[in-house]
Amino acid sequence: MARPPRNEYAEGVYHVTTRGNNRRGIYTDVRDRVVFLAMLDRAFRRYHWQIYAYCLMTTHFHLVFGVPEGGLSAGMCELNGGFARWSNWRHGGEDHLFGKRFSSIEILTDAHLLEACRYVVLNPVRAGLCSKPEDWPWSSYRATAGIIDPPAFLSLGSLLVLFANRPEDAMRAYRAFIRDGLVSPGHGPAGRGPVPGTDTEV
């Protein structure tokens, strides 16, 4: 049975998830994660993605990004395919690294964008990998919260302006917004993707 075509177009914004084949791990160590982020940076530059949030778990990863010029499927194919080939070369693998094709949820409102970004950076906490989002080094939280310098591919200003005009005020509001998600997780707009707190897979 043919798979239905994706609803993708220029100027779209998406919450994208890719899982390991049979839910196996896709990152073995720090080097795997560093190389993946370098490949994400390459896709960002080639397709001019606007990346709002990311989180590298163990068996899967999350990205929230816009595609001002299109390139959702082409960019994800390059990212996932390139990393899978590199991983198989490095670890001597032969099987598919990733399982089914990546999943994508279209984001249509600023409220949904904020909820998706919060959901992504709280994934490690809800999966029991850490107690606070700032303890997980493989997400966009620390950069967005002003704890570390942001990577070049992270569209920090585009997200923070939704909180406040002044960067210091915006980062403070962002930290409070994420903290509120830990105390009383929201459910996001109806029909707009996974309910925060339901994804506890590492």
C-alpha atoms as an extended CHARMM CRD file, in Angstrom:
* protein
*
       202  EXT
         1         1  MET       CA              0.0000000000        0.0000000000        0.0000000000  PROA      1               0.0000000000
         2         2  ALA       CA              1.4370000000        3.3700000000       -1.0200000000  PROA      2               0.0000000000
         3         3  ARG       CA              2.2200000000        5.7900000000        1.7690000000  PROA      3               0.0000000000
         4         4  PRO       CA              0.2340000000        9.0390000000        1.7030000000  PROA      4               0.0000000000
         5         5  PRO       CA              2.2250000000       12.1000000000        0.6030000000  PROA      5               0.0000000000
         6         6  ARG       CA              3.3570000000       14.5240000000        3.2690000000  PROA      6               0.0000000000
         7         7  ASN       CA              1.6760000000       17.8500000000        3.6890000000  PROA      7               0.0000000000
         8         8  GLU       CA              4.8070000000       19.9480000000        3.2570000000  PROA      8               0.0000000000
         9         9  TYR       CA              5.4040000000       23.3040000000        1.6500000000  PROA      9               0.0000000000
        10        10  ALA       CA              7.6260000000       26.3700000000        1.8530000000  PROA      10              0.0000000000
        11        11  GLU       CA              7.0940000000       28.4090000000        5.0330000000  PROA      11              0.0000000000
        12        12  GLY       CA              5.7890000000       25.3450000000        6.8980000000  PROA      12              0.0000000000
        13        13  VAL       CA              6.8100000000       24.6030000000       10.5070000000  PROA      13              0.0000000000
        14        14  TYR       CA              7.0410000000       21.0310000000       11.7890000000  PROA      14              0.0000000000
        15        15  HSD       CA              7.7210000000       18.8770000000       14.8320000000  PROA      15              0.0000000000
        16        16  VAL       CA              9.7220000000       15.9600000000       13.4380000000  PROA      16              0.0000000000
        17        17  THR       CA             10.6380000000       12.6920000000       15.1590000000  PROA      17              0.0000000000
        18        18  THR       CA             12.8010000000        9.8250000000       13.9440000000  PROA      18              0.0000000000
        19        19  ARG       CA             13.1700000000        6.5440000000       15.8580000000  PROA      19              0.0000000000
        20        20  GLY       CA             15.7430000000        3.7890000000       15.7130000000  PROA      20              0.0000000000
        21        21  ASN       CA             14.9400000000        0.5750000000       13.9080000000  PROA      21              0.0000000000
        22        22  ASN       CA             12.9300000000       -1.6670000000       16.2570000000  PROA      22              0.0000000000
        23        23  ARG       CA             13.3680000000        1.0960000000       18.8540000000  PROA      23              0.0000000000
        24        24  ARG       CA             17.0640000000        0.3690000000       19.1950000000  PROA      24              0.0000000000
        25        25  GLY       CA             19.5650000000        3.0590000000       20.1340000000  PROA      25              0.0000000000
        26        26  ILE       CA             20.8220000000        5.3620000000       17.4120000000  PROA      26              0.0000000000
        27        27  TYR       CA             23.5740000000        7.0620000000       19.4370000000  PROA      27              0.0000000000
        28        28  THR       CA             26.2850000000        4.9890000000       21.0900000000  PROA      28              0.0000000000
        29        29  ASP       CA             28.4700000000        7.7050000000       22.5640000000  PROA      29              0.0000000000
        30        30  VAL       CA             29.3530000000       11.3960000000       22.5330000000  PROA      30              0.0000000000
        31        31  ARG       CA             31.0530000000       11.1830000000       19.1540000000  PROA      31              0.0000000000
        32        32  ASP       CA             27.8720000000        9.8680000000       17.5280000000  PROA      32              0.0000000000
        33        33  ARG       CA             25.9090000000       12.8070000000       18.9050000000  PROA      33              0.0000000000
        34        34  VAL       CA             28.5250000000       15.3750000000       17.9080000000  PROA      34              0.0000000000
        35        35  VAL       CA             28.6370000000       14.0400000000       14.3500000000  PROA      35              0.0000000000
        36        36  PHE       CA             24.8310000000       14.0520000000       14.1550000000  PROA      36              0.0000000000
        37        37  LEU       CA             24.7210000000       17.7130000000       15.2270000000  PROA      37              0.0000000000
        38        38  ALA       CA             27.3580000000       18.5460000000       12.6020000000  PROA      38              0.0000000000
        39        39  MET       CA             25.1550000000       16.9070000000        9.9850000000  PROA      39              0.0000000000
        40        40  LEU       CA             22.1600000000       18.8310000000       11.3050000000  PROA      40              0.0000000000
        41        41  ASP       CA             24.1660000000       22.0190000000       10.8640000000  PROA      41              0.0000000000
        42        42  ARG       CA             24.9150000000       21.0200000000        7.2740000000  PROA      42              0.0000000000
        43        43  ALA       CA             21.2150000000       20.4290000000        6.5370000000  PROA      43              0.0000000000
        44        44  PHE       CA             20.3780000000       23.7770000000        8.1620000000  PROA      44              0.0000000000
        45        45  ARG       CA             22.8110000000       25.5790000000        5.8680000000  PROA      45              0.0000000000
        46        46  ARG       CA             21.8490000000       23.7380000000        2.7040000000  PROA      46              0.0000000000
        47        47  TYR       CA             18.0700000000       23.9920000000        3.1180000000  PROA      47              0.0000000000
        48        48  HSD       CA             17.9470000000       27.2140000000        5.1740000000  PROA      48              0.0000000000
        49        49  TRP       CA             15.9490000000       25.5770000000        7.9330000000  PROA      49              0.0000000000
        50        50  GLN       CA             14.8210000000       27.6770000000       10.8880000000  PROA      50              0.0000000000
        51        51  ILE       CA             15.5020000000       25.3970000000       13.8680000000  PROA      51              0.0000000000
        52        52  TYR       CA             13.6480000000       26.3020000000       17.0490000000  PROA      52              0.0000000000
        53        53  ALA       CA             14.3610000000       23.2670000000       19.2550000000  PROA      53              0.0000000000
        54        54  TYR       CA             16.0330000000       19.8770000000       19.2080000000  PROA      54              0.0000000000
        55        55  CYS       CA             16.6790000000       16.9600000000       21.5250000000  PROA      55              0.0000000000
        56        56  LEU       CA             18.8010000000       13.8700000000       20.9460000000  PROA      56              0.0000000000
        57        57  MET       CA             17.5410000000       11.0380000000       23.1120000000  PROA      57              0.0000000000
        58        58  THR       CA             18.9230000000        7.4820000000       22.8300000000  PROA      58              0.0000000000
        59        59  THR       CA             16.4450000000        5.6350000000       20.6350000000  PROA      59              0.0000000000
        60        60  HSD       CA             15.0750000000        8.7030000000       18.8400000000  PROA      60              0.0000000000
        61        61  PHE       CA             15.4420000000       12.4360000000       18.2670000000  PROA      61              0.0000000000
        62        62  HSD       CA             13.1070000000       15.4300000000       18.0420000000  PROA      62              0.0000000000
        63        63  LEU       CA             13.4110000000       18.5560000000       15.9000000000  PROA      63              0.0000000000
        64        64  VAL       CA             11.1360000000       21.5940000000       15.6940000000  PROA      64              0.0000000000
        65        65  PHE       CA             11.9120000000       23.6800000000       12.6320000000  PROA      65              0.0000000000
        66        66  GLY       CA             10.5610000000       25.7810000000        9.8190000000  PROA      66              0.0000000000
        67        67  VAL       CA             11.2990000000       25.3490000000        6.1240000000  PROA      67              0.0000000000
        68        68  PRO       CA             11.1340000000       28.8580000000        4.6070000000  PROA      68              0.0000000000
        69        69  GLU       CA             12.1660000000       27.4900000000        1.2170000000  PROA      69              0.0000000000
        70        70  GLY       CA             10.7510000000       23.9810000000        1.5410000000  PROA      70              0.0000000000
        71        71  GLY       CA             13.0440000000       20.9680000000        1.7790000000  PROA      71              0.0000000000
        72        72  LEU       CA             11.4720000000       19.0460000000        4.6600000000  PROA      72              0.0000000000
        73        73  SER       CA             11.6520000000       15.5750000000        3.0850000000  PROA      73              0.0000000000
        74        74  ALA       CA             14.8370000000       16.2260000000        1.0970000000  PROA      74              0.0000000000
        75        75  GLY       CA             16.6410000000       17.6020000000        4.1440000000  PROA      75              0.0000000000
        76        76  MET       CA             15.4870000000       14.8230000000        6.4650000000  PROA      76              0.0000000000
        77        77  CYS       CA             16.4560000000       12.2040000000        3.8870000000  PROA      77              0.0000000000
        78        78  GLU       CA             19.9300000000       13.7110000000        3.7100000000  PROA      78              0.0000000000
        79        79  LEU       CA             20.2450000000       14.0220000000        7.4910000000  PROA      79              0.0000000000
        80        80  ASN       CA             18.9790000000       10.5440000000        8.3640000000  PROA      80              0.0000000000
        81        81  GLY       CA             20.6190000000        8.8370000000        5.4060000000  PROA      81              0.0000000000
        82        82  GLY       CA             23.9590000000       10.5080000000        5.9330000000  PROA      82              0.0000000000
        83        83  PHE       CA             24.0530000000        9.7120000000        9.6350000000  PROA      83              0.0000000000
        84        84  ALA       CA             22.9220000000        6.1150000000        9.0700000000  PROA      84              0.0000000000
        85        85  ARG       CA             25.7220000000        5.5380000000        6.5610000000  PROA      85              0.0000000000
        86        86  TRP       CA             28.2900000000        7.1060000000        8.8730000000  PROA      86              0.0000000000
        87        87  SER       CA             27.0290000000        5.0830000000       11.8610000000  PROA      87              0.0000000000
        88        88  ASN       CA             27.1310000000        1.8070000000        9.9370000000  PROA      88              0.0000000000
        89        89  TRP       CA             30.6480000000        2.6250000000        8.7340000000  PROA      89              0.0000000000
        90        90  ARG       CA             31.8440000000        3.4970000000       12.2290000000  PROA      90              0.0000000000
        91        91  HSD       CA             30.1680000000        0.6420000000       14.0910000000  PROA      91              0.0000000000
        92        92  GLY       CA             30.3150000000       -2.0030000000       11.3900000000  PROA      92              0.0000000000
        93        93  GLY       CA             26.5410000000       -2.1820000000       11.0580000000  PROA      93              0.0000000000
        94        94  GLU       CA             24.5890000000       -3.5130000000        8.1040000000  PROA      94              0.0000000000
        95        95  ASP       CA             20.9460000000       -3.1400000000        9.1500000000  PROA      95              0.0000000000
        96        96  HSD       CA             18.8350000000       -0.0270000000        8.8070000000  PROA      96              0.0000000000
        97        97  LEU       CA             19.6630000000        2.4050000000       11.6180000000  PROA      97              0.0000000000
        98        98  PHE       CA             16.2740000000        4.0840000000       11.5320000000  PROA      98              0.0000000000
        99        99  GLY       CA             12.9220000000        2.3420000000       11.4430000000  PROA      99              0.0000000000
       100       100  LYS       CA              9.9360000000        3.7890000000        9.6320000000  PROA      100             0.0000000000
       101       101  ARG       CA             10.2120000000        7.0960000000        7.8110000000  PROA      101             0.0000000000
       102       102  PHE       CA             10.3550000000       10.1460000000       10.0370000000  PROA      102             0.0000000000
       103       103  SER       CA              7.0880000000       11.4130000000       11.4880000000  PROA      103             0.0000000000
       104       104  SER       CA              6.1050000000       15.0560000000       11.1590000000  PROA      104             0.0000000000
       105       105  ILE       CA              3.3770000000       17.1330000000       12.7730000000  PROA      105             0.0000000000
       106       106  GLU       CA              2.5640000000       20.4590000000       11.1820000000  PROA      106             0.0000000000
       107       107  ILE       CA              2.5890000000       23.4760000000       13.5010000000  PROA      107             0.0000000000
       108       108  LEU       CA              0.1090000000       26.2200000000       12.6480000000  PROA      108             0.0000000000
       109       109  THR       CA              0.1080000000       28.5920000000       15.6390000000  PROA      109             0.0000000000
       110       110  ASP       CA              2.6370000000       30.2560000000       17.9300000000  PROA      110             0.0000000000
       111       111  ALA       CA              0.9790000000       28.5270000000       20.9140000000  PROA      111             0.0000000000
       112       112  HSD       CA              1.5470000000       25.1190000000       19.3300000000  PROA      112             0.0000000000
       113       113  LEU       CA              5.1320000000       26.0700000000       18.4420000000  PROA      113             0.0000000000
       114       114  LEU       CA              5.8780000000       26.9580000000       22.0520000000  PROA      114             0.0000000000
       115       115  GLU       CA              4.2330000000       23.7840000000       23.3470000000  PROA      115             0.0000000000
       116       116  ALA       CA              6.1950000000       21.6420000000       20.8750000000  PROA      116             0.0000000000
       117       117  CYS       CA              9.4780000000       23.2710000000       21.8940000000  PROA      117             0.0000000000
       118       118  ARG       CA              8.6890000000       22.7040000000       25.5770000000  PROA      118             0.0000000000
       119       119  TYR       CA              7.7070000000       19.0940000000       24.9260000000  PROA      119             0.0000000000
       120       120  VAL       CA             10.9830000000       18.4430000000       23.1060000000  PROA      120             0.0000000000
       121       121  VAL       CA             13.3560000000       19.8030000000       25.7640000000  PROA      121             0.0000000000
       122       122  LEU       CA             11.4390000000       18.1290000000       28.6040000000  PROA      122             0.0000000000
       123       123  ASN       CA             11.7230000000       14.6910000000       26.9590000000  PROA      123             0.0000000000
       124       124  PRO       CA             14.8640000000       13.6510000000       28.8950000000  PROA      124             0.0000000000
       125       125  VAL       CA             13.2700000000       14.6150000000       32.2210000000  PROA      125             0.0000000000
       126       126  ARG       CA             10.0730000000       12.7000000000       31.5490000000  PROA      126             0.0000000000
       127       127  ALA       CA             12.0850000000        9.6920000000       30.3910000000  PROA      127             0.0000000000
       128       128  GLY       CA             14.0220000000        9.7060000000       33.6770000000  PROA      128             0.0000000000
       129       129  LEU       CA             17.3760000000       10.5260000000       32.1070000000  PROA      129             0.0000000000
       130       130  CYS       CA             17.8490000000       13.6490000000       34.2330000000  PROA      130             0.0000000000
       131       131  SER       CA             15.9820000000       15.6590000000       36.8450000000  PROA      131             0.0000000000
       132       132  LYS       CA             16.1900000000       19.0750000000       35.1290000000  PROA      132             0.0000000000
       133       133  PRO       CA             16.3210000000       20.0190000000       31.4440000000  PROA      133             0.0000000000
       134       134  GLU       CA             19.5960000000       21.8850000000       31.9250000000  PROA      134             0.0000000000
       135       135  ASP       CA             21.2270000000       18.6030000000       33.0090000000  PROA      135             0.0000000000
       136       136  TRP       CA             20.7810000000       17.1090000000       29.5140000000  PROA      136             0.0000000000
       137       137  PRO       CA             23.5360000000       18.4150000000       27.1940000000  PROA      137             0.0000000000
       138       138  TRP       CA             21.9490000000       17.1240000000       23.9900000000  PROA      138             0.0000000000
       139       139  SER       CA             19.0140000000       19.4880000000       23.6480000000  PROA      139             0.0000000000
       140       140  SER       CA             18.4920000000       23.1280000000       22.7800000000  PROA      140             0.0000000000
       141       141  TYR       CA             17.3660000000       24.0410000000       26.3090000000  PROA      141             0.0000000000
       142       142  ARG       CA             20.6740000000       25.2920000000       27.7190000000  PROA      142             0.0000000000
       143       143  ALA       CA             21.3520000000       27.5240000000       24.7150000000  PROA      143             0.0000000000
       144       144  THR       CA             17.8240000000       28.9500000000       24.6700000000  PROA      144             0.0000000000
       145       145  ALA       CA             17.9100000000       29.5370000000       28.4200000000  PROA      145             0.0000000000
       146       146  GLY       CA             21.1620000000       31.5040000000       28.1060000000  PROA      146             0.0000000000
       147       147  ILE       CA             23.3320000000       28.9680000000       29.9330000000  PROA      147             0.0000000000
       148       148  ILE       CA             25.6690000000       28.2650000000       26.9960000000  PROA      148             0.0000000000
       149       149  ASP       CA             26.3690000000       29.8800000000       23.6360000000  PROA      149             0.0000000000
       150       150  PRO       CA             23.9180000000       28.6830000000       20.9780000000  PROA      150             0.0000000000
       151       151  PRO       CA             25.0300000000       26.5830000000       18.0000000000  PROA      151             0.0000000000
       152       152  ALA       CA             24.9470000000       28.3960000000       14.6790000000  PROA      152             0.0000000000
       153       153  PHE       CA             21.9780000000       26.3820000000       13.4460000000  PROA      153             0.0000000000
       154       154  LEU       CA             19.6620000000       27.3390000000       16.3180000000  PROA      154             0.0000000000
       155       155  SER       CA             17.2410000000       30.1770000000       15.4730000000  PROA      155             0.0000000000
       156       156  LEU       CA             17.3460000000       31.5210000000       18.9880000000  PROA      156             0.0000000000
       157       157  GLY       CA             15.9470000000       34.9730000000       18.3340000000  PROA      157             0.0000000000
       158       158  SER       CA             12.9760000000       33.6890000000       16.3530000000  PROA      158             0.0000000000
       159       159  LEU       CA             11.7870000000       31.6660000000       19.3420000000  PROA      159             0.0000000000
       160       160  LEU       CA             12.6940000000       34.0810000000       22.1450000000  PROA      160             0.0000000000
       161       161  VAL       CA             10.8640000000       37.0040000000       20.5120000000  PROA      161             0.0000000000
       162       162  LEU       CA              7.6420000000       35.1150000000       21.2360000000  PROA      162             0.0000000000
       163       163  PHE       CA              8.3530000000       35.6590000000       24.9400000000  PROA      163             0.0000000000
       164       164  ALA       CA              9.6840000000       39.2270000000       25.0810000000  PROA      164             0.0000000000
       165       165  ASN       CA             11.6110000000       41.7740000000       23.0170000000  PROA      165             0.0000000000
       166       166  ARG       CA             14.6090000000       42.0850000000       25.3250000000  PROA      166             0.0000000000
       167       167  PRO       CA             16.7860000000       38.9160000000       25.2400000000  PROA      167             0.0000000000
       168       168  GLU       CA             17.2720000000       38.8740000000       29.0220000000  PROA      168             0.0000000000
       169       169  ASP       CA             13.5300000000       39.1080000000       29.6550000000  PROA      169             0.0000000000
       170       170  ALA       CA             12.7960000000       36.5420000000       26.9570000000  PROA      170             0.0000000000
       171       171  MET       CA             15.2360000000       34.0000000000       28.3920000000  PROA      171             0.0000000000
       172       172  ARG       CA             13.7970000000       34.5020000000       31.8600000000  PROA      172             0.0000000000
       173       173  ALA       CA             10.2690000000       33.9670000000       30.5420000000  PROA      173             0.0000000000
       174       174  TYR       CA             11.4070000000       30.9120000000       28.5690000000  PROA      174             0.0000000000
       175       175  ARG       CA             12.9310000000       29.3150000000       31.6660000000  PROA      175             0.0000000000
       176       176  ALA       CA              9.6980000000       29.9300000000       33.5810000000  PROA      176             0.0000000000
       177       177  PHE       CA              7.6360000000       28.4950000000       30.7190000000  PROA      177             0.0000000000
       178       178  ILE       CA              9.6840000000       25.2810000000       30.6840000000  PROA      178             0.0000000000
       179       179  ARG       CA              9.5720000000       25.0680000000       34.4860000000  PROA      179             0.0000000000
       180       180  ASP       CA              5.7860000000       25.3550000000       34.4000000000  PROA      180             0.0000000000
       181       181  GLY       CA              5.7160000000       22.3460000000       32.0960000000  PROA      181             0.0000000000
       182       182  LEU       CA              7.4230000000       20.2610000000       34.7730000000  PROA      182             0.0000000000
       183       183  VAL       CA              5.0500000000       21.3500000000       37.5190000000  PROA      183             0.0000000000
       184       184  SER       CA              1.8410000000       21.1150000000       35.5140000000  PROA      184             0.0000000000
       185       185  PRO       CA              2.3740000000       19.6410000000       32.0400000000  PROA      185             0.0000000000
       186       186  GLY       CA              0.0200000000       21.1120000000       29.4600000000  PROA      186             0.0000000000
       187       187  HSD       CA             -1.7060000000       19.1990000000       26.7340000000  PROA      187             0.0000000000
       188       188  GLY       CA             -1.3070000000       21.6500000000       23.8560000000  PROA      188             0.0000000000
       189       189  PRO       CA             -3.9640000000       22.5280000000       21.3350000000  PROA      189             0.0000000000
       190       190  ALA       CA             -6.3680000000       19.6960000000       20.6050000000  PROA      190             0.0000000000
       191       191  GLY       CA             -5.2290000000       17.5020000000       17.7320000000  PROA      191             0.0000000000
       192       192  ARG       CA             -1.8180000000       19.1350000000       17.5770000000  PROA      192             0.0000000000
       193       193  GLY       CA              0.5440000000       16.2780000000       18.2080000000  PROA      193             0.0000000000
       194       194  PRO       CA              1.6200000000       14.2040000000       21.2010000000  PROA      194             0.0000000000
       195       195  VAL       CA              0.4360000000       15.0840000000       24.6730000000  PROA      195             0.0000000000
       196       196  PRO       CA              3.4480000000       16.2240000000       26.7370000000  PROA      196             0.0000000000
       197       197  GLY       CA              4.3900000000       13.5770000000       29.2550000000  PROA      197             0.0000000000
       198       198  THR       CA              3.3510000000       10.5890000000       27.1430000000  PROA      198             0.0000000000
       199       199  ASP       CA              6.7150000000        9.9430000000       25.4790000000  PROA      199             0.0000000000
       200       200  THR       CA              8.8330000000        8.2540000000       28.1330000000  PROA      200             0.0000000000
       201       201  GLU       CA             11.0030000000        6.2400000000       25.7580000000  PROA      201             0.0000000000
       202       202  VAL       CA             14.6960000000        7.0010000000       26.1620000000  PROA      202             0.0000000000
